[in-house]
């Protein structure tokens, strides 16, 4: 005679049978997550392509706003490059008394060369000075008719340390010490204009920083207004996504990528404008600079600066989109 299983035993067997059939929490799929972002990135770009006129106008406004501080940065970069070379060529010129002969002048040159703060001393005799003056002035016939050479012996003293715009006081102190030599009639330091140039460059740098901040704010407003209009045009779509339970981060994603594309395209065209303008003005600028300093080559954006410009512009676009989309999605309520 068979014995029926008790109800408690049947329940225990049922629980044991269904123990391993409970639903588990799905694991995070990195590949699927990246594919979703890739699809959203491509979709946001195609939305810009579908409205070419509005996209081009917005991108060009951003490009112009970004190219202004970038162009001023390139100008300051070239000016700084020129002044760096000029600073290294700063010397103290010593004009000796006319009655000083070559023997005493050479002895003074050796004494100055032995100083710890002097790198080298160039000796310019009266004859060399006269020949140079004839070549530079073009008055060969007049100078040859003089009964004697009126030019003094000149010593060009090069300081040991590399001269920079902040060491003008040290150079002036060295000039005063050298001018106290008995053989020296006059000592000239042709570097005081560097201090004025340093002040001009400092003002220019601060002006570029201030202008950059203002234009970055302008780009944020441009991108923010464009994203706000995009959110309003897709208001019904956002409402439907909220109804089906989409998160704010999911809704926000395509608009952030749209701001990213605005920033990248604006930075690309801004960089292109700066490169083209640099190429256009390079020839006359080099001819102008060669009149004052030889061997100058106009500088523009290098590879690192191009990448930095694109990165900054992309971040500005994403930040402007994030501010705008957060503000306007929060006001869209479920109906």
Order of alpha helices (4+ residues) and beta strands (2+ residues): alpha-alpha-alpha-beta-alpha-beta-alpha-alpha-beta-alpha-beta-alpha-alpha-alpha-alpha
